[in-house]
Amino acid sequence: MRIAVVTGATGGIGKEYVRQLGQCPDLDEIWAVARREEPLKKLSELTQRPVRAVALDLSEESSYQAFGDLLDREKPEIRYLVNNAGFGKFCRTEEVDEKTCMRMIDVNCKAVVALSLRALPYLTPGSHVINTASASAFQPLPYINLYGSTKVFVRNFSRALNREWKDRGISVTAVCPYWVKTDFFETAHQHEGNRIITKYEVLYDPRDVVEKALRDAGKGKDMSALGLLNKMQHVAAKLMPQSFVMNVWLRRQKL
């Protein structure tokens, strides 16, 4: 059985991965992973490919074992592992309670590592691991501090792992989207303080982000970044002092 695994499958980008991967003729089934089972069941409407609902809370370490046990029972060939689950908060770091901060690290970082390692025995030459990072991984960002820091980890982990697994014929790609039109912002603005991140220069469509991610993964690229503005920010963040980049960010947000 040749499958694709998509975590965070009920969100905008995750749903789009399910839809586009559902068009791959060499896949037998898509495993859609998220916390709640009911929304997962609706994903079968997006594709004629069978979609299996896998209800796992990736903030809990027990979910890693459950995922591994499922793989051991089914013994599939994983053609795509898409680690897309994650969330962030746009506010002062201290305005997020400690439990939520730790949960963000668990979902955004630990789950990516754990699922990649659990999946490795079932990845074969030509398989792809696609990890959702963010344009916030290019530089430190006050008021998106913890979220951006977790995405730095995802970006670096993915790009280095791409080199390590190259001799296995497995590509690992860090996807670094700019602002994307999803319900991510609803969670990001749920916190104790006022809504302070308000300027979004451009909002990309999840369809375009996923389309480019799959295309870049197919080419074996270790990073995928959609959009001219996104790429310009990436270059600028490498060339300019980090303090200057943070000052520009704060001025843009009128902070």
MOBELFEN-V274836 format. One record per residue. D_LAST is the distance of its C-alpha to the last C-alpha in Angstrom with 2 decimals. Layout:
D_LAST
D_LAST
This chain:
51.92
49.11
45.75
42.01
39.76
36.37
34.07
31.37
33.85
32.98
29.43
28.74
29.05
31.71
33.78
33.68
35.02
37.80
38.62
38.76
40.49
42.91
44.21
45.25
49.05
49.45
47.65
49.72
47.02
43.29
42.10
39.00
37.20
34.89
34.96
36.79
40.06
40.27
37.44
38.89
42.26
40.90
39.91
43.57
43.14
41.05
43.87
47.61
47.16
47.66
44.46
44.80
42.43
41.50
39.70
37.93
34.96
33.49
31.69
35.26
37.23
40.38
39.19
39.60
43.23
43.76
42.53
44.82
47.73
47.33
47.47
50.50
52.30
51.61
51.59
49.78
48.87
45.08
44.31
40.57
38.36
34.91
32.53
29.91
29.18
25.72
22.65
19.05
16.39
12.74
11.36
11.53
14.81
16.67
16.21
18.68
22.23
24.16
26.64
24.15
22.58
26.14
27.04
24.21
25.61
29.10
28.59
26.36
28.29
31.55
32.82
32.40
34.53
37.02
37.74
38.06
40.61
42.44
42.68
43.91
47.63
47.40
45.58
48.06
48.09
46.07
43.73
39.96
37.15
33.84
30.75
27.45
24.66
21.45
19.57
17.04
20.01
19.71
16.99
14.95
11.83
9.61
9.55
12.56
14.19
17.66
18.26
17.46
19.64
22.46
22.40
22.79
25.90
27.16
26.79
28.56
31.12
32.04
32.43
34.57
36.58
37.36
39.20
40.92
42.22
43.19
46.76
46.91
46.08
42.90
39.62
36.21
33.20
29.47
27.86
24.26
23.06
19.96
18.75
22.05
23.36
24.28
23.93
21.74
18.72
20.71
20.93
17.41
16.09
18.88
17.56
17.49
14.00
12.31
11.59
7.90
8.77
10.33
10.98
14.24
15.95
19.27
20.97
24.10
27.22
28.36
31.78
30.71
28.77
31.88
34.33
32.84
32.50
36.18
37.22
35.49
36.90
40.29
39.99
39.21
35.76
33.58
30.30
29.52
26.48
26.71
25.45
25.08
21.28
21.34
23.97
22.28
19.17
21.71
23.48
20.51
19.28
22.84
23.31
20.18
19.12
16.86
14.64
14.30
13.64
10.75
9.26
10.05
8.56
4.98
5.95
7.73
5.47
3.79
0.00
